Amino acid sequence: MSEKVIKNWIALAEYDFETAKAMMKSGGYLYVAFTCQQTIRKK
């Protein structure tokens, strides 16, 4: 896998995690679980 692809996956994982944190603050707990799962899959 190229370094560019790896950096893209990491950026997407970080975005998912930031989304999870925002959803946690707003009470969207089901989506928190989903975005955390997506983060883990990408890391």
C-alpha positions in Angstrom: 0.0 0.0 0.0 1.4 3.4 -0.9 2.1 6.1 1.7 -0.5 8.3 0.1 -3.2 5.7 0.6 -2.1 5.1 4.2 -2.2 8.8 5.0 -5.7 9.0 3.5 -7.0 6.2 5.7 -5.5 7.8 8.8 -7.2 11.1 7.9 -10.5 9.4 7.4 -10.1 7.6 10.7 -9.4 10.9 12.5 -12.4 12.5 10.8 -14.6 9.6 12.0 -13.3 10.0 15.6 -13.9 13.7 15.6 -17.4 13.0 14.4 -17.9 10.5 17.2 -16.8 13.1 19.8 -19.3 15.7 18.3 -22.1 13.1 18.4 -21.3 12.2 22.0 -21.7 15.9 23.0 -25.1 16.1 21.2 -26.4 12.8 22.4 -26.3 10.8 19.2 -25.0 7.7 21.0 -25.9 5.2 18.3 -23.9 7.1 15.8 -21.1 7.4 18.3 -20.8 3.6 18.3 -20.9 3.4 14.5 -18.3 6.1 13.9 -16.0 4.6 16.6 -16.3 1.2 14.9 -15.4 2.8 11.6 -12.4 4.5 13.2 -11.1 1.2 14.6 -11.5 -0.5 11.2 -9.4 2.1 9.5 -6.6 2.1 12.1 
